[in-house]
């Protein structure tokens, strides 16, 4: 039977409101090498027109597989007809050559007896469940779905917290002899879109390359293949990532996945959106997936320490951790931002004799201040919160200064360690006029040329970009996680590409 043939791992979801445009976009994806496409015929003013599009498309691209879906508006689709009309449309799509159909659970439960069974004999019958409000008891959902014999069951929830992703993916282990399509919508659920096929899911969905997808969190197939190597890593792959809020701007996935590729490692690195109140819940996900290690950035570098079993002495003194890994069943943390600060600066000045101004009082500033004091530098700290600046200066043995005092000061180096100037707030800068240092080191790397770097260039200062720091600390992370030497040229190239250079 045709439907017994395995389906490709990535399905391009096409929700287009014009039959002509649906055909054009489907052809564009097929010509780019995609072989599995979902035609959401419910998006069309007349869903029956979808059958003719399927027929014409498959005549031109017989190597492709089409999944036909006609979702009713009661289940967040666009079709307003009856269930009998919905099923009739899907039958006509099968006549046109579709090899799979998606029928939502609610339609299956409401259809007359015997109406659903014939689909299974003709194609892949997928019974689907969608929850746009959250992630409910999924065992209860599975019991409802398995009342209907099908070739696969699709469970799609909405992730409201990090551990929801694991709850969805865990169904593959809980129902090992059942074909499942498992996804959590939204940015919090993005990891499921990458991990699902390797963890037992039949396939995952992707957005077309030149149009929006049909669900929150869909990304292009090109990104899934080229960045996350979704068809390359295995079920045994080590999973790493970065936790942040926001996280989508991070270039860490591009850099570390390229490093894994360069070293031919069975590993993948993902972005994890973690809101501040959900840090504890993230560790539930980290334990259960399980994660082998992860990067930590704004705003979690300090608060994450309470969830660790072992913390490097310097990171403990700094009070900030940016690198975590699991060894011997224990979560361990360190701060590679320290390497990111001292390595680039030590190539330019003798730190033990240098005067350095650190701008900021958060995790990155703390790492820089402690590291430089340890190297013997004379450190001054300035920031917008004078009380926090004084507390940090006292903790690390530095001097606290007020912004107004800088007019009469000059330093060998100025290190900017705040988010000012970071995308999307690219016009912000701590210094309105003169920058009181010979070397200007901006930790912000997105954009590559911040407002501070532009002003420093105009003032003919020596520049250290945030990208140099980023690559130094990322290389150290890679070495901690893998025990192997970091492929620095490959990582640098990936970083520049991710930043659009």
GIRA-V992485 format. One record per pair of residues at least 4 apart in sequence whose C-alpha atoms are under 8 Angstrom apart, sorted by sequence separation. I is the first residue (numbers start at 1). J is the second residue. D is the distance in whole Angstrom. If there is no record, write none. Layout:
BEGIN
i/j/d
I/J/D
I/J/D
END
This chain:
BEGIN
i/j/d
1/5/8
17/21/8
18/22/6
19/23/6
20/24/6
21/25/6
22/26/6
23/27/6
24/28/6
25/29/6
26/30/6
27/31/6
28/32/6
29/33/7
30/34/5
40/44/8
42/46/8
43/47/7
46/50/8
47/51/8
48/52/8
49/53/7
50/54/6
51/55/6
52/56/6
53/57/6
54/58/6
55/59/6
56/60/7
57/61/6
58/62/5
71/75/7
72/76/7
73/77/4
81/85/6
82/86/6
83/87/6
84/88/6
85/89/6
86/90/6
87/91/6
88/92/6
89/93/6
90/94/6
91/95/6
92/96/6
93/97/7
94/98/5
103/107/7
104/108/6
105/109/6
106/110/6
107/111/6
111/115/6
114/118/8
116/120/8
117/121/7
118/122/7
119/123/6
120/124/6
131/135/7
137/141/7
138/142/6
139/143/6
140/144/7
141/145/6
142/146/6
143/147/7
146/150/8
160/164/7
161/165/8
162/166/8
163/167/6
164/168/6
165/169/6
166/170/6
167/171/7
169/173/8
170/174/6
171/175/6
172/176/6
184/188/8
185/189/5
186/190/6
189/193/8
190/194/7
191/195/6
192/196/5
195/199/6
196/200/6
197/201/4
207/211/7
208/212/7
214/218/7
219/223/7
220/224/7
221/225/6
222/226/6
223/227/5
224/228/5
225/229/4
229/233/7
233/237/6
243/247/7
251/255/6
252/256/6
253/257/6
254/258/6
255/259/6
256/260/6
257/261/6
258/262/6
259/263/6
260/264/6
261/265/6
274/278/6
275/279/7
278/282/6
279/283/7
280/284/7
281/285/7
282/286/6
283/287/6
284/288/6
285/289/6
286/290/5
287/291/7
296/300/6
297/301/6
300/304/6
301/305/7
304/308/7
311/315/7
312/316/6
313/317/6
314/318/6
315/319/6
316/320/7
326/330/5
327/331/7
336/340/6
337/341/6
338/342/6
339/343/6
340/344/7
341/345/7
342/346/6
343/347/7
344/348/7
345/349/6
346/350/6
350/354/6
351/355/8
360/364/8
361/365/5
362/366/6
363/367/6
364/368/6
365/369/6
366/370/6
367/371/6
368/372/6
369/373/6
370/374/6
371/375/6
372/376/6
373/377/5
382/386/8
385/389/6
386/390/6
387/391/6
388/392/6
389/393/6
390/394/6
391/395/6
392/396/6
393/397/6
394/398/6
401/405/7
402/406/7
405/409/7
406/410/7
421/425/5
422/426/6
431/435/6
444/448/8
445/449/8
446/450/8
449/453/6
450/454/6
451/455/6
452/456/6
453/457/6
454/458/6
455/459/6
456/460/6
457/461/6
464/468/7
465/469/7
466/470/6
467/471/6
468/472/6
469/473/6
470/474/6
471/475/6
472/476/6
473/477/6
474/478/6
475/479/6
476/480/6
477/481/6
478/482/6
479/483/5
480/484/8
487/491/6
488/492/6
489/493/6
490/494/6
491/495/6
492/496/6
493/497/6
494/498/6
495/499/6
496/500/6
497/501/5
16/21/7
17/22/7
29/34/5
30/35/6
42/47/5
44/49/7
57/62/8
58/63/8
71/76/7
72/77/5
73/78/5
81/86/7
93/98/6
94/99/7
103/108/7
111/116/7
119/124/8
120/125/5
159/164/5
184/189/5
185/190/7
196/201/5
197/202/6
207/212/6
208/213/6
213/218/6
219/224/7
222/227/8
223/228/7
224/229/6
225/230/5
242/247/8
260/265/5
274/279/6
285/290/7
286/291/5
296/301/6
311/316/6
315/320/6
316/321/8
326/331/5
327/332/7
346/351/6
349/354/7
360/365/5
361/366/6
372/377/5
373/378/7
393/398/4
394/399/8
401/406/8
420/425/7
421/426/4
445/450/8
449/454/6
456/461/5
457/462/8
478/483/8
479/484/5
496/501/5
16/22/6
41/47/5
44/50/7
58/64/7
71/77/4
72/78/6
73/79/5
94/100/8
119/125/6
159/165/6
172/178/8
183/189/7
184/190/7
196/202/8
197/203/5
207/213/4
213/219/7
224/230/6
225/231/7
260/266/7
305/311/7
315/321/6
325/331/6
326/332/6
345/351/7
359/365/7
372/378/8
373/379/6
383/389/6
392/398/8
393/399/5
420/426/8
421/427/6
444/450/7
456/462/8
457/463/7
478/484/8
479/485/6
15/22/8
41/48/8
70/77/7
71/78/6
72/79/4
73/80/6
79/86/8
94/101/8
196/203/7
197/204/7
206/213/7
207/214/7
260/267/6
324/331/7
325/332/5
358/365/7
372/379/7
382/389/6
393/400/6
421/428/5
456/463/7
478/485/8
479/486/6
14/22/7
41/49/8
70/78/8
71/79/6
72/80/6
108/116/7
145/153/7
172/180/7
184/192/6
196/204/7
260/268/7
274/282/7
324/332/5
325/333/7
381/389/6
420/428/6
421/429/6
478/486/6
41/50/5
70/79/7
72/81/7
183/192/5
184/193/8
324/333/4
390/399/8
420/429/6
172/182/8
182/192/7
183/193/6
194/204/8
242/252/7
257/267/8
323/333/6
324/334/7
358/368/7
369/379/7
390/400/5
420/430/7
442/452/7
453/463/7
476/486/7
26/37/7
39/50/8
90/101/7
157/168/8
171/182/8
193/204/6
207/218/6
209/220/6
242/253/8
257/268/6
322/333/7
323/334/5
358/369/7
389/400/6
442/453/7
475/486/5
14/26/8
54/66/7
129/141/8
156/168/8
193/205/7
206/218/5
207/219/5
208/220/6
209/221/7
241/253/7
257/269/6
321/333/6
322/334/6
323/335/6
369/381/8
381/393/7
453/465/8
475/487/8
155/168/8
169/182/6
183/196/7
205/218/7
206/219/5
207/220/5
208/221/7
209/222/7
256/269/6
321/334/5
322/335/5
323/336/7
380/393/8
440/453/7
475/488/7
72/86/8
168/182/6
169/183/7
182/196/6
206/220/5
207/221/7
305/319/8
321/335/5
322/336/7
39/54/8
71/86/8
168/183/7
181/196/8
206/221/5
305/320/7
320/335/7
322/337/7
70/86/6
168/184/7
253/269/6
305/321/7
386/402/7
440/456/7
449/465/8
128/145/8
253/270/6
302/319/6
303/320/8
304/321/7
381/398/7
448/465/7
471/488/8
101/119/8
127/145/7
165/183/8
206/224/8
253/271/7
302/320/4
315/333/8
380/398/6
381/399/6
382/400/6
448/466/7
70/89/8
108/127/8
165/184/6
182/201/6
301/320/5
302/321/6
315/334/5
379/398/5
380/399/5
381/400/5
382/401/5
383/402/7
448/467/7
70/90/7
164/184/8
180/200/7
181/201/5
301/321/5
310/330/7
312/332/8
314/334/8
315/335/5
361/381/8
378/398/7
379/399/6
380/400/6
381/401/6
382/402/6
383/403/7
445/465/7
471/491/7
69/90/7
127/148/8
136/157/8
180/201/5
181/202/5
183/204/8
250/271/8
279/300/8
301/322/6
309/330/6
310/331/6
311/332/6
312/333/6
314/335/8
351/372/7
356/377/7
358/379/7
360/381/7
361/382/8
380/401/7
382/403/6
414/435/8
426/447/7
431/452/7
435/456/7
440/461/7
444/465/8
445/466/4
471/492/7
12/34/8
68/90/7
101/123/7
103/125/8
105/127/6
135/157/5
179/201/7
180/202/6
181/203/6
182/204/8
308/330/8
309/331/5
310/332/5
311/333/5
312/334/5
354/376/8
355/377/6
356/378/6
357/379/6
358/380/6
359/381/6
360/382/6
361/383/6
414/436/7
422/444/6
429/451/6
430/452/8
439/461/6
440/462/6
441/463/6
442/464/7
443/465/7
444/466/5
445/467/5
14/37/7
47/70/7
99/122/8
100/123/5
101/124/6
102/125/6
103/126/6
104/127/6
105/128/5
106/129/8
127/150/7
134/157/6
135/158/6
165/188/8
169/192/7
179/202/6
181/204/7
248/271/7
276/299/7
308/331/5
309/332/6
310/333/6
311/334/6
312/335/8
352/375/6
353/376/7
354/377/5
355/378/5
356/379/5
357/380/5
358/381/5
359/382/5
360/383/5
373/396/7
414/437/5
421/444/7
422/445/7
423/446/6
427/450/8
428/451/7
429/452/6
438/461/5
439/462/5
440/463/5
441/464/4
442/465/5
443/466/4
444/467/8
12/36/6
13/37/6
14/38/6
15/39/7
16/40/7
83/107/6
99/123/5
100/124/4
101/125/5
102/126/5
103/127/5
104/128/4
105/129/6
126/150/6
133/157/8
134/158/4
135/159/6
165/189/5
168/192/8
176/200/8
247/271/6
276/300/7
283/307/8
307/331/8
308/332/6
351/375/6
352/376/4
353/377/6
354/378/6
355/379/6
356/380/6
357/381/6
358/382/6
359/383/6
360/384/7
361/385/8
373/397/7
413/437/5
414/438/8
416/440/8
420/444/8
422/446/6
423/447/6
426/450/7
427/451/6
437/461/8
438/462/6
439/463/6
440/464/6
441/465/6
442/466/5
443/467/8
11/36/5
12/37/5
13/38/5
14/39/5
15/40/5
19/44/7
68/93/7
98/123/8
99/124/6
100/125/6
101/126/6
102/127/6
103/128/6
104/129/6
125/150/5
126/151/6
127/152/7
128/153/6
129/154/6
130/155/6
131/156/6
132/157/6
133/158/6
134/159/6
135/160/7
153/178/8
155/180/7
156/181/8
159/184/5
164/189/7
193/218/8
247/272/7
248/273/8
279/304/7
296/321/7
297/322/6
308/333/7
351/376/6
352/377/5
353/378/8
355/380/8
357/382/7
373/398/7
411/436/6
412/437/5
413/438/6
414/439/6
415/440/6
416/441/6
417/442/7
418/443/8
419/444/7
422/447/6
426/451/7
434/459/8
439/464/7
441/466/7
445/470/7
10/36/7
11/37/5
12/38/6
13/39/7
14/40/6
15/41/7
17/43/5
18/44/6
68/94/8
100/126/7
102/128/7
104/130/8
124/150/8
125/151/5
126/152/5
127/153/5
128/154/4
129/155/5
130/156/5
131/157/5
132/158/5
134/160/6
152/178/7
153/179/6
154/180/6
155/181/6
156/182/6
157/183/7
158/184/5
159/185/6
162/188/6
165/191/7
227/253/8
247/273/6
296/322/4
342/368/8
351/377/5
352/378/8
366/392/7
370/396/6
410/436/5
411/437/4
412/438/5
413/439/4
414/440/5
415/441/5
416/442/5
417/443/6
418/444/8
421/447/8
443/469/7
8/35/7
11/38/6
13/40/7
16/43/6
17/44/5
18/45/8
37/64/8
39/66/7
41/68/7
42/69/7
83/110/8
84/111/7
124/151/6
125/152/7
126/153/5
127/154/6
128/155/6
129/156/6
130/157/6
131/158/6
152/179/5
153/180/5
154/181/4
155/182/5
156/183/5
157/184/5
158/185/5
159/186/6
161/188/7
162/189/7
165/192/6
169/196/6
172/199/7
173/200/8
190/217/6
227/254/6
240/267/7
241/268/8
242/269/8
246/273/7
280/307/7
295/322/6
296/323/6
337/364/7
341/368/6
361/388/6
369/396/7
409/436/6
410/437/5
411/438/7
412/439/6
413/440/6
414/441/6
415/442/6
416/443/6
417/444/8
443/470/8
8/36/6
15/43/6
16/44/7
17/45/7
35/63/7
36/64/6
37/65/6
38/66/6
39/67/6
40/68/6
41/69/6
42/70/5
83/111/7
91/119/8
94/122/8
124/152/7
126/154/7
128/156/8
151/179/7
152/180/5
153/181/6
154/182/6
155/183/7
156/184/5
157/185/6
158/186/6
159/187/8
160/188/7
172/200/5
189/217/7
190/218/8
238/266/7
239/267/6
240/268/6
241/269/5
242/270/6
243/271/7
244/272/7
245/273/6
295/323/5
296/324/8
305/333/8
361/389/6
413/441/7
415/443/7
416/444/8
422/450/7
467/495/8
7/36/8
35/64/4
36/65/5
37/66/5
38/67/5
39/68/5
40/69/5
41/70/5
42/71/6
75/104/8
94/123/8
135/164/6
138/167/8
152/181/7
156/185/7
159/188/6
172/201/7
186/215/8
187/216/7
228/257/7
237/266/5
238/267/5
239/268/5
240/269/4
241/270/4
242/271/5
243/272/5
244/273/6
245/274/6
294/323/6
295/324/6
338/367/6
342/371/7
360/389/7
369/398/8
407/436/7
421/450/6
19/49/7
23/53/6
27/57/7
34/64/8
35/65/6
36/66/6
37/67/6
38/68/6
39/69/6
40/70/6
42/72/7
68/98/6
120/150/6
138/168/8
159/189/5
169/199/7
185/215/7
186/216/5
187/217/5
194/224/7
227/257/7
236/266/8
237/267/5
238/268/7
239/269/6
240/270/6
241/271/6
242/272/6
243/273/6
244/274/6
245/275/6
293/323/8
294/324/5
337/367/6
338/368/6
341/371/8
342/372/7
406/436/7
421/451/6
19/50/7
22/53/8
23/54/8
26/57/7
30/61/7
36/67/8
38/69/7
40/71/8
66/97/8
67/98/6
120/151/7
158/189/7
185/216/5
186/217/5
227/258/7
237/268/7
239/270/8
241/272/7
243/274/6
244/275/8
245/276/8
293/324/5
294/325/6
337/368/7
361/392/7
421/452/7
47/79/8
66/98/5
67/99/6
68/100/6
69/101/6
70/102/8
71/103/7
117/149/8
185/217/6
198/230/8
234/266/7
293/325/4
335/367/7
20/53/8
23/56/8
65/98/7
66/99/6
67/100/4
68/101/5
69/102/5
70/103/8
71/104/7
135/168/8
138/171/8
197/230/8
233/266/5
292/325/6
293/326/6
338/371/6
19/53/7
23/57/7
27/61/8
30/64/7
43/77/8
65/99/6
66/100/7
67/101/5
68/102/6
69/103/7
194/228/7
232/266/8
233/267/6
292/326/6
42/77/7
43/78/6
67/102/7
195/230/8
198/233/7
200/235/8
233/268/7
291/326/8
42/78/5
43/79/7
194/230/6
198/234/6
199/235/6
42/79/5
198/235/5
51/89/8
54/93/7
58/97/7
229/268/8
105/145/6
108/148/8
228/268/6
48/89/6
51/92/6
55/96/5
228/269/7
47/89/7
51/93/5
54/96/6
55/97/6
228/270/8
321/363/8
50/93/7
54/97/7
320/363/5
48/92/8
52/96/7
54/98/7
319/363/7
320/364/8
51/96/6
318/363/8
320/366/7
319/366/7
320/367/7
318/366/6
318/367/6
239/290/7
240/291/6
243/294/7
365/416/8
448/499/7
239/291/5
240/292/6
241/293/7
242/294/5
243/295/6
244/296/7
246/298/8
315/367/8
318/370/6
365/417/5
447/499/7
132/185/8
238/291/7
239/292/6
240/293/5
241/294/5
242/295/4
243/296/5
244/297/5
245/298/6
317/370/8
364/417/6
365/418/7
446/499/7
238/292/6
239/293/7
240/294/5
241/295/6
242/296/6
243/297/6
244/298/6
245/299/7
357/411/6
364/418/8
75/130/7
242/297/7
244/299/6
356/411/6
359/414/8
362/417/8
244/300/7
355/411/5
356/412/6
357/413/6
358/414/6
359/415/6
360/416/7
361/417/8
362/418/7
243/300/8
354/411/8
355/412/5
356/413/5
357/414/5
358/415/5
359/416/5
360/417/5
361/418/8
354/412/6
355/413/7
356/414/6
357/415/6
358/416/6
359/417/6
360/418/5
354/413/8
356/415/7
358/417/7
359/418/7
302/363/6
301/363/6
318/396/8
191/270/7
191/271/7
357/437/8
190/271/8
191/272/7
190/272/8
188/272/7
188/273/5
187/273/7
188/274/7
3/99/6
2/99/7
3/100/7
162/272/8
162/273/8
162/274/7
161/274/8
162/278/7
161/278/7
163/281/6
3/122/7
162/281/6
163/282/6
166/285/6
2/122/8
3/123/5
4/124/7
161/281/7
162/282/5
165/285/8
344/464/7
1/122/8
2/123/7
3/124/5
161/282/8
163/284/6
163/285/5
166/288/7
162/285/6
166/289/6
344/468/7
344/469/7
340/468/7
341/469/6
340/469/4
343/472/8
339/469/8
340/470/6
340/471/8
337/469/7
340/472/5
337/470/8
339/472/7
340/473/5
339/473/6
338/473/8
337/473/5
336/473/5
339/476/8
336/474/8
336/476/6
336/477/7
323/477/6
325/481/7
249/423/8
29/208/7
29/209/8
295/477/8
25/208/8
9/197/7
293/481/7
292/481/8
11/203/7
13/205/6
9/202/7
10/203/6
11/204/6
12/205/6
13/206/6
14/207/7
9/203/4
10/204/5
11/205/5
12/206/5
13/207/6
14/208/7
7/202/7
8/203/7
9/204/6
10/205/6
11/206/6
12/207/6
13/208/7
7/203/7
10/206/7
12/208/6
15/213/7
14/213/7
15/214/6
13/213/6
14/214/7
13/214/6
12/221/7
10/221/7
256/474/8
9/231/7
252/474/8
256/478/7
263/487/7
262/487/7
259/486/7
259/487/6
262/490/7
259/488/8
259/490/6
258/490/7
259/491/6
258/491/6
255/490/8
256/491/7
255/491/5
258/494/7
255/492/7
255/494/5
254/494/6
255/495/6
254/495/7
252/495/8
251/495/6
254/498/7
251/498/6
251/499/7
END
